[in-house]
């Protein structure tokens, strides 16, 4: 379960939509699974 602030629902839903789209990419998923630290995860998402 993921929660977000009530006063920023639109922004929250946009972010959730982008994350969902990113996770559907098989190459990105593989790279996320072998990421060794949070910085690598952020770098992968910044490229998407």
Backbone bond lengths (Angstrom), bond angles and torsions (degrees), N, CA, C in turn:
res aa  C-N    CA-C-N  psi(-1)  N-CA   C-N-CA  omega(-1)  CA-C   N-CA-C  phi
1 X - - - 1.444 - - 1.538 108.25 -
2 X 1.323 115.08 138.43 1.459 121.44 178.39 1.520 107.75 -123.86
3 X 1.300 116.31 135.32 1.452 120.68 179.42 1.509 111.18 -119.93
4 X 1.312 114.97 161.39 1.454 120.61 178.86 1.505 110.08 -148.35
5 X 1.321 116.66 166.71 1.463 120.54 -178.52 1.528 112.10 -67.92
6 X 1.307 115.51 140.88 1.465 120.93 -178.36 1.526 112.81 -64.49
7 X 1.318 117.41 -31.47 1.464 120.40 -176.03 1.530 113.53 -85.10
8 X 1.354 117.76 1.41 1.463 120.83 -179.47 1.530 110.51 -134.79
9 X 1.311 116.40 42.01 1.456 120.84 -175.53 1.526 113.23 -63.45
10 X 1.310 118.24 -39.02 1.464 120.93 -178.69 1.529 110.14 -63.64
11 X 1.319 116.55 -47.95 1.461 121.17 179.06 1.529 110.36 -62.13
12 X 1.307 116.35 -43.04 1.455 122.18 179.40 1.529 110.77 -59.73
13 X 1.322 117.62 -45.13 1.458 121.34 -179.03 1.530 111.88 -67.53
14 X 1.323 117.28 -34.24 1.462 120.63 177.03 1.525 110.48 -65.73
15 X 1.321 116.66 -43.63 1.468 121.11 178.39 1.521 110.57 -64.04
16 X 1.314 116.60 -43.90 1.457 121.14 178.97 1.532 110.49 -61.67
17 X 1.312 117.66 -40.19 1.458 122.07 177.93 1.527 111.14 -63.04
18 X 1.336 117.01 -44.03 1.462 120.71 178.32 1.520 111.62 -63.41
19 X 1.321 117.21 -41.98 1.462 120.91 178.09 1.521 111.29 -62.92
20 X 1.318 116.48 -41.86 1.459 120.88 179.23 1.530 110.53 -62.84
21 X 1.300 116.95 -43.17 1.469 120.81 178.24 1.527 110.96 -63.25
22 X 1.313 116.56 -41.97 1.459 120.59 -179.64 1.523 111.20 -63.73
23 X 1.305 117.32 -43.80 1.461 121.48 -177.46 1.535 111.25 -66.45
24 X 1.298 118.25 -23.88 1.470 120.79 178.60 1.531 112.07 -72.42
25 X 1.326 117.44 -17.47 1.461 121.28 179.27 1.535 109.19 -75.60
26 X 1.345 117.88 115.47 1.469 119.97 -174.86 1.528 113.83 -61.84
27 X 1.336 117.62 -36.70 1.470 119.95 179.24 1.523 111.42 -66.30
28 X 1.325 116.12 -43.02 1.460 119.76 178.91 1.526 110.35 -63.77
29 X 1.326 117.02 -42.75 1.469 121.07 179.01 1.521 111.29 -57.37
30 X 1.330 116.85 -45.01 1.464 120.76 179.48 1.526 111.01 -61.24
31 X 1.322 115.94 -43.94 1.462 119.78 -179.53 1.527 111.90 -67.39
32 X 1.337 116.98 -36.71 1.464 120.09 177.61 1.528 111.47 -64.00
33 X 1.322 116.12 -37.42 1.460 120.04 -178.44 1.524 113.21 -66.81
34 X 1.322 117.31 -24.04 1.469 119.60 179.77 1.531 112.54 -105.85
35 X 1.319 116.98 2.63 1.471 120.23 177.37 1.526 108.97 -60.06
36 X 1.314 115.64 137.94 1.464 120.69 -174.85 1.520 114.23 -97.79
37 X 1.333 116.97 -12.74 1.458 118.83 -179.42 1.534 109.74 -157.63
38 X 1.318 116.54 165.66 1.471 120.18 -178.64 1.530 113.71 -59.24
39 X 1.315 117.42 -32.94 1.464 120.22 -179.87 1.530 110.92 -62.70
40 X 1.323 116.87 -38.73 1.465 120.11 178.11 1.529 110.67 -66.24
41 X 1.313 117.08 -38.94 1.467 121.11 178.24 1.527 109.74 -62.55
42 X 1.319 116.91 -46.82 1.466 120.44 178.99 1.524 111.62 -61.83
43 X 1.320 116.76 -39.47 1.463 121.14 178.51 1.526 110.50 -62.99
44 X 1.313 117.43 -42.26 1.460 121.12 178.86 1.527 111.35 -63.23
45 X 1.321 117.10 -43.30 1.453 119.61 179.53 1.530 111.45 -69.30
46 X 1.312 117.80 -31.12 1.466 119.63 -179.15 1.534 111.30 -69.22
47 X 1.324 117.23 -23.38 1.467 121.22 178.85 1.516 112.18 -82.39
48 X 1.327 118.22 -18.37 1.448 121.50 -173.76 1.501 111.34 -75.42
